[in-house]
Amino acid sequence: MKITKTSLVILYGFVVAYTSIMTNDMKLVLIMLYIVLLFSNIIFIFVNLIDYYKKHWRVASNNFLFKAWCPELISVLMF
């Protein structure tokens, strides 16, 4: 994930610094690459959030009141 964030920063800096001397095709390729990196970074963030909350749901699921109120949610999260 750090590699993706670093790549985004480097690519963004490159695009901002050299936009004036690039042709339109070069700009398009760099912008498309930046968009791909940005969406992959967003996907990594969601995966990390899901893993984080899975751990906390497992801890909360040991609570008796939580089990009584959310049995369907526990069965989905504990797959």
C-alpha positions, 0 to 999 in steps of 0.5 A: 500500500505504501508503494501505491501511495508513493507512486501516486505522489511521484506520478502526480508531481511528474504530471504537474511539473511537466504538463506544459511540455507534454503532448496530449497523448503523453498527458492522457497516458499519465492521467490514465495511469494515475487513475488506475493507481488511485483506484487501486489505492482506494481498493487497498483502503477498503480491504484494510478497513474490512480486515480491521472491522472483522477483527473488532466484530470477532471481539464484540461477538464474544459479548452475550448481548451482541450475540442476542441482537445480531446473529445474522450479522455475526454469521455473515462476518465470521465466514 
